[in-house]
């Protein structure tokens, strides 16, 4: 195997030589009163010689040129591959931090070698790199794990294993040491990548940071690469979908798409946790500073790994930027015709309709969508995709078919009903968590409510049709999710709002 490609693997296995090199450090730490996690990938992911390491970092920082950034920066994303591959992107993240002071850094990373179902907060005293040791903020770590059973003090995901030494936290530290100087570290490795675990960690971090005086001096770093081993062009397509959701702050859809592998990021859960924590500390805007993949540095474009540099900040006016979305009459007519054709073919011929490619840029965008079927003014079926999982025209094809045949509230549509069906399509905006209930506007916002396994959604037109006020709307969404009417007040309930472009056929 080509050695450069081998080094670029997200789950790079440490060589026998590297394991032997760290053995003396492990023995020394065992004799010491402190438990120090030794450098495990020095000499493979980055230079083991301190002078060579500093020279590489300084050169990359000198060539990094992040765009202007709003203060304060509450969290960042940086890649964790070998410096020779992801270094220029990582340098952009860390160049954005130059001149800023942080006394504590929380680094959240995925586990590449060990499987466990919790967030492992390191139980040792320090992490070592060729540039020295970074002390762990043990008091903060102890308080953090008390806030949720999904977190534990542990060495799992941190200590080297026979399979290799975890690199995702370690590779961030030399950058932080060079840019920030002295700081305390909170190293966290996530073994479970679910939305619930990301949420628990994000909420706990925000609560603990906000409740202490040093809140403004804590930085959160999500350590993550993006897609893996696609061609250069395929990787760019996949990764820009992820970055598009990040830029509009739709971490809920990101989490879902990471779990179903529609999108890819080996540190997807750490990114979501960092966004949730930053949001609860006031952030409402993500800035994508740089994107590249390993094909840009290695020259091999056949199997690449994607990288991004991102920061999470609070918009200057306190208001999040929401990009408007619209459809032309031609787009709407094309989607309505596609929905009808999909249902007629699924019902009449029992096969999926395969539409030709569309020339519309809007219909080629990934969007969530619902299709509602009515007959004689009565609901006959309604199913949708809440998240942007595929191009809009294919989402409408799928959801129209599902509404006709798979809505559990109704029997499948029969051939005799086809001429009487009316179609309504709702194209959804990205989802954003409601931070103030006054943000919810009747007639404009749909709601998705989630608490653990409970989840319910109403489209924006429903409260208007039912003449609900805001409180009734919230109560009915709780009911739709299978929860008690007051569930919207619970601290564990997330309420997401979205807008929709709604249009349909209206027969006399």
C-alpha positions in Angstrom: 0.0 0.0 0.0 1.3 3.5 -0.8 2.7 4.9 2.5 1.2 8.3 2.0 -2.3 6.9 1.6 -1.7 4.6 4.6 -0.8 7.6 6.7 -3.9 9.5 5.6 -6.3 6.8 6.9 -8.6 8.2 9.6 -8.1 5.0 11.5 -4.3 4.9 11.0 -2.7 2.0 12.8 0.4 2.9 14.7 3.5 1.0 13.5 5.4 -1.4 15.7 8.3 1.1 15.7 6.0 3.8 17.0 4.6 1.6 19.8 8.2 0.7 20.8 9.1 4.4 20.8 6.4 5.3 23.3 7.1 2.4 25.6 9.7 4.3 27.6 7.3 7.1 28.1 4.6 4.7 29.3 7.1 3.2 31.8 8.2 6.6 33.0 4.6 7.7 33.6 3.9 4.5 35.5 6.7 5.4 37.9 5.4 9.0 38.2 2.7 10.1 40.6 1.0 11.6 37.5 -0.8 9.6 34.8 0.4 11.1 31.6 -1.0 9.9 28.2 2.1 9.7 26.0 2.3 10.9 22.4 1.2 7.9 20.3 1.4 9.1 16.7 4.4 11.5 16.8 6.7 10.5 13.9 3.8 9.4 11.7 1.0 12.0 11.8 3.4 14.8 12.6 7.2 15.2 13.3 8.5 13.7 16.5 11.3 16.2 16.7 10.2 19.4 18.4 12.1 21.7 16.2 10.8 20.1 13.0 7.3 20.1 14.4 7.4 23.8 15.3 8.9 24.6 11.9 6.0 22.7 10.1 3.3 24.4 12.2 4.7 27.9 11.9 5.1 27.5 8.1 1.5 26.3 7.7 0.2 29.1 10.0 2.1 31.7 8.0 0.4 30.5 4.8 -3.1 30.3 6.4 -5.5 33.2 5.6 -8.8 32.8 7.4 -11.5 35.4 6.5 -12.7 38.0 9.0 -14.4 36.3 12.0 -16.9 37.6 14.4 -16.1 37.5 18.1 -16.5 35.7 20.4 -15.4 32.3 19.0 -17.1 29.7 21.1 -16.1 26.5 19.3 -14.2 25.3 16.2 -13.8 22.3 13.9 -10.4 21.1 12.9 -9.3 17.9 10.9 -7.2 15.2 12.5 -5.4 13.4 9.7 -1.7 13.5 9.2 -0.3 17.1 9.0 1.0 16.5 5.5 -2.5 16.0 4.3 -4.9 18.0 6.5 -2.3 20.5 7.9 -3.2 23.5 5.6 -6.9 23.2 6.7 -6.1 22.7 10.4 -3.8 25.7 10.1 -6.7 27.8 9.0 -8.7 26.9 12.1 -5.8 27.7 14.4 -4.8 30.8 12.6 -8.2 32.1 13.4 -7.4 31.7 17.1 -4.1 33.7 17.1 -4.2 36.6 19.5 -7.1 35.1 21.4 -6.8 33.8 25.0 -8.3 30.6 26.3 -7.4 29.1 29.7 -9.2 25.9 29.0 -9.8 23.8 25.8 -12.3 21.0 25.5 -11.3 18.7 22.7 -14.1 16.3 21.5 -13.1 13.4 19.3 -14.4 10.1 17.9 -13.1 6.7 18.9 -11.3 5.0 16.0 -10.1 1.8 17.8 -12.4 1.0 20.8 -16.1 0.5 20.9 -18.0 1.8 24.0 -21.4 3.4 24.5 -20.4 6.6 26.4 -18.4 9.8 26.2 -15.0 9.0 27.8 -13.6 12.0 29.7 -9.9 11.2 30.3 -9.2 10.1 33.9 -5.5 11.0 33.8 -3.5 14.0 34.6 -2.0 15.2 31.3 -1.5 14.5 27.6 2.1 14.6 26.2 3.3 15.8 22.9 6.9 16.6 21.6 6.2 20.2 22.7 5.6 19.2 26.3 2.7 18.1 28.5 -0.8 19.7 28.7 -2.4 19.3 32.1 -6.0 18.0 32.3 -8.5 20.2 34.1 -9.5 17.4 36.5 -11.9 19.4 38.5 -13.9 20.4 35.4 -13.8 16.8 34.2 -15.1 15.5 37.5 -18.0 18.0 37.5 -18.8 17.3 33.9 -19.4 13.6 34.2 -21.8 14.2 37.1 -24.2 16.0 34.7 -25.2 12.9 32.6 -24.9 9.1 32.8 -23.8 9.2 29.2 -20.3 10.4 30.3 -17.7 8.7 32.4 -14.2 9.3 33.7 -12.2 6.7 31.8 -9.1 5.8 29.9 -11.0 4.1 27.1 -10.5 5.8 23.8 -7.4 7.5 25.2 -4.8 4.9 26.1 -3.1 3.0 23.3 -4.5 -0.4 22.3 -3.0 -3.3 20.5 -4.8 -2.0 17.4 -3.2 1.4 17.6 -3.0 4.7 19.4 -6.0 7.1 19.1 -4.9 10.2 17.3 -7.9 12.5 17.0 -7.2 14.4 20.2 -3.4 14.2 20.1 -3.0 15.8 16.7 -4.9 19.0 17.9 -2.5 19.6 20.8 0.6 20.8 19.1 -1.4 23.4 17.2 -3.1 24.5 20.4 0.3 24.6 22.3 1.8 26.8 19.6 -1.2 29.2 19.2 -2.5 29.5 22.8 0.5 28.7 24.9 -0.5 27.7 28.4 -4.0 26.2 28.9 -5.7 23.3 30.6 -7.2 20.4 28.6 -10.5 18.5 28.8 -10.0 15.5 26.5 -13.3 13.7 25.5 -13.6 10.7 23.2 -17.1 9.8 22.1 -17.8 6.1 21.7 -21.5 6.5 21.0 -22.4 8.7 18.0 -26.1 9.2 18.5 -27.9 12.5 18.6 -28.9 11.9 22.2 -25.3 11.5 23.3 -24.2 14.5 21.3 -27.0 16.5 22.9 -26.2 15.3 26.5 -22.6 16.3 26.1 -23.3 19.6 24.4 -25.9 20.6 27.0 -23.7 19.6 29.9 -20.7 21.5 28.6 -22.7 24.6 28.1 -24.2 24.4 31.6 -20.9 23.9 33.3 -19.0 26.5 31.3 -21.8 29.1 31.7 -22.0 28.5 35.5 -18.4 29.5 36.2 -16.4 32.7 35.9 -14.1 31.3 33.2 -16.9 30.7 30.8 -15.6 33.2 28.3 -12.1 31.6 28.4 -13.1 28.1 27.4 -12.8 26.9 23.8 -14.4 23.8 22.4 -12.7 21.9 19.6 -14.5 19.3 17.5 -11.9 17.0 15.9 -13.2 15.6 12.7 -12.4 14.7 9.1 -15.2 14.5 6.6 -15.9 11.9 3.8 -13.6 9.0 3.2 -12.2 7.3 0.2 -14.4 8.6 -2.6 -13.1 10.2 -5.8 -12.2 13.9 -5.6 -15.4 15.1 -7.2 -17.6 12.7 -5.2 -16.0 13.8 -2.0 -16.6 17.5 -2.8 -20.3 16.8 -3.5 -20.8 14.9 -0.3 -18.8 17.3 1.9 -20.4 20.4 0.6 -23.8 19.0 1.6 -22.5 18.6 5.1 -21.0 22.0 5.2 -24.2 23.5 3.8 -26.1 22.1 6.7 -23.4 23.4 9.1 -23.6 26.9 7.6 -27.4 27.1 8.1 -27.0 25.6 11.6 -29.1 22.5 11.0 -27.2 20.1 13.3 -30.2 17.9 13.8 -30.3 16.9 10.1 -26.5 16.6 10.2 -26.7 14.1 13.0 -29.4 12.1 11.3 -27.6 12.0 8.0 -24.3 11.0 9.7 -26.0 8.1 11.5 -27.6 6.8 8.3 -24.4 7.4 6.3 -26.1 9.7 3.8 -23.3 12.2 4.8 -19.9 11.3 6.3 -17.7 12.7 9.0 -15.7 10.5 11.3 -16.1 13.1 14.0 -19.8 13.9 13.2 -21.0 13.5 16.7 -18.3 15.8 18.2 -19.3 18.4 15.6 -22.9 18.2 16.7 -22.0 18.3 20.4 -19.9 21.3 19.8 -22.7 23.1 17.9 -25.2 22.3 20.6 -22.9 23.6 23.4 -22.0 26.7 21.4 -25.6 27.4 20.7 -26.6 27.3 24.3 -23.8 29.7 25.1 -25.1 32.2 22.5 -23.6 31.1 19.2 -26.0 31.2 16.2 -23.7 31.3 13.2 -21.2 28.9 11.6 -18.4 30.2 9.4 -16.8 27.7 7.0 -13.2 29.1 6.7 -11.7 26.5 4.4 -12.5 23.2 2.7 -10.0 20.9 1.0 -9.3 17.2 0.7 -6.3 15.0 0.6 -6.3 15.1 -3.2 -5.2 18.7 -2.9 -2.1 17.9 -1.0 -1.2 14.3 -2.1 -2.1 14.6 -5.7 -4.0 11.3 -5.6 -7.6 12.1 -6.5 -8.8 8.5 -6.7 -9.6 8.0 -3.0 -9.6 11.1 -0.9 -10.5 12.3 2.6 -12.3 15.6 3.2 -11.3 18.3 5.7 -12.9 21.6 6.8 -12.0 24.5 9.1 -15.0 26.0 10.8 -15.8 28.4 13.7 -19.1 28.8 15.7 -19.8 32.4 16.7 -22.5 34.8 17.7 -23.8 37.0 14.9 -23.0 40.7 15.4 -26.7 41.7 15.6 -27.6 38.6 17.6 -29.8 37.4 14.7 -29.0 34.3 12.7 -28.7 34.5 9.0 -31.3 32.4 7.2 -31.0 32.0 3.5 -34.3 32.4 1.7 -35.5 29.6 -0.6 -38.0 29.9 -3.4 -39.4 27.9 -6.3 -40.5 29.2 -9.7 -44.0 28.3 -11.0 -42.2 26.1 -13.5 -40.5 24.2 -10.6 -43.8 23.8 -8.8 -45.6 22.5 -11.8 -42.8 20.0 -12.5 -42.9 18.7 -8.9 -46.7 18.4 -8.9 -46.6 16.5 -12.2 -43.8 14.3 -10.8 -45.8 13.5 -7.6 -48.9 12.5 -9.6 -46.9 10.4 -12.0 -45.1 8.7 -9.1 -48.4 7.8 -7.4 -50.1 6.6 -10.6 -47.3 4.4 -11.5 -46.8 3.0 -8.0 -50.6 2.3 -7.6 -51.3 1.2 -11.2 -48.2 -0.7 -12.1 -46.7 -1.5 -8.7 -43.3 -0.1 -9.6 -41.3 3.0 -8.7 -41.3 5.9 -11.1 -37.9 6.8 -12.5 -37.9 10.4 -13.6 -35.4 11.8 -16.0 -32.8 14.3 -14.8 -34.1 17.8 -14.1 -32.5 20.9 -15.5 -33.7 23.0 -12.4 -31.0 23.9 -9.9 -33.6 24.3 -7.2 -34.9 20.8 -7.8 -31.4 19.4 -7.7 -30.8 20.8 -4.2 -31.2 18.3 -1.3 -34.3 19.3 0.6 -36.8 17.8 3.0 -40.3 17.5 1.6 -43.8 16.3 2.4 -46.5 15.3 0.0 -50.1 15.5 1.2 -52.9 13.7 -0.7 -56.5 14.7 -0.4 -59.8 13.2 -1.7 -63.0 15.2 -1.7 -61.4 17.7 0.8 -60.4 14.9 3.2 -56.8 13.9 4.1 -55.9 10.7 2.2 -52.2 10.4 3.1 -49.2 12.5 4.1 -45.6 11.4 4.5 -42.3 13.3 4.2 -38.6 13.5 4.8 -37.8 16.0 7.5 -34.1 16.1 6.6 -32.4 16.9 3.3 -31.3 13.4 2.3 -31.6 13.6 -1.5 -32.4 16.0 -4.4 -35.8 17.6 -4.0 -37.3 16.0 -7.1 -36.4 12.6 -5.8 -37.6 13.4 -2.3 -41.0 14.3 -3.8 -41.0 11.1 -5.9 -40.4 9.0 -2.8 -42.8 10.8 -0.4 -45.7 10.9 -2.9 -45.4 7.2 -3.3 -45.2 6.6 0.4 -48.1 8.9 1.1 -50.2 6.8 -1.3 -49.2 3.4 -0.1 -47.6 3.5 3.3 -49.4 6.0 5.5 -50.4 3.8 8.5 -53.6 5.8 9.1 -55.1 4.8 5.8 -55.5 1.8 3.5 -53.3 2.0 0.3 -54.8 4.2 -2.5 -56.6 2.2 -5.1 -56.6 2.6 -8.9 -60.2 3.9 -8.8 -59.2 6.8 -6.5 -56.4 8.1 -8.7 -58.6 10.6 -10.7 -60.0 12.1 -7.5 -56.7 12.7 -5.7 -55.4 16.3 -5.1 -51.7 16.9 -4.3 -50.1 19.4 -2.0 -46.3 19.6 -1.6 -44.4 21.2 1.2 -40.7 21.9 0.7 -38.9 22.4 4.0 -36.2 24.8 5.1 -33.4 23.6 7.3 -34.3 23.0 11.0 -33.2 25.4 13.7 -33.8 24.9 17.4 -36.2 27.3 19.0 -34.3 29.3 21.7 -37.2 31.6 22.4 -40.9 30.6 22.1 -41.7 34.0 20.7 -39.8 33.0 17.6 -42.6 30.7 16.6 -44.9 32.4 14.1 -48.3 30.8 13.4 -48.7 30.5 9.6 -45.0 30.6 9.0 -43.3 28.0 11.1 -43.7 24.3 11.2 -42.5 22.5 14.3 -40.6 19.3 15.0 -40.5 18.3 18.7 -38.1 15.6 20.0 -37.5 14.1 23.4 -35.5 10.9 23.4 -37.3 8.4 21.2 -40.5 10.6 21.1 -40.8 12.8 18.0 -43.7 14.7 16.3 -44.0 17.2 13.5 -46.6 19.6 12.1 -46.3 21.5 8.8 -46.8 25.3 9.0 -50.3 25.2 7.4 -51.7 22.9 10.1 -52.1 25.4 13.0 -53.7 27.9 10.5 -56.2 25.3 9.3 -57.0 24.2 12.9 -57.1 27.8 14.3 -54.5 27.1 17.0 -52.7 29.8 19.0 -49.0 29.3 19.9 -49.7 27.4 23.1 -52.3 25.1 21.5 -49.8 24.5 18.7 -47.1 23.4 21.2 -49.5 21.2 23.1 -50.8 19.5 19.9 -47.2 18.9 18.7 -46.5 17.2 22.1 -49.6 15.0 21.5 -48.4 14.2 17.9 -45.1 13.1 19.4 -46.9 10.8 21.9 -46.0 12.9 24.9 -48.1 14.8 27.5 -49.4 18.2 26.5 -46.9 20.1 28.6 -43.8 18.3 27.3 -42.7 21.4 25.5 -41.6 22.9 28.8 -39.3 20.0 29.7 -35.6 20.7 29.7 -35.0 17.5 27.7 -37.4 18.5 24.9 -35.9 20.0 21.8 -38.2 22.1 19.6 -37.1 22.8 16.0 -38.8 25.2 13.7 -38.8 25.4 9.9 -40.6 27.2 7.1 -42.0 25.6 4.0 -42.8 26.5 0.4 -46.3 25.1 0.2 -48.2 24.7 -3.1 -50.7 22.3 -4.6 -53.5 21.4 -7.0 -56.9 23.0 -6.3 -59.7 21.4 -8.2 -63.2 22.9 -8.1 
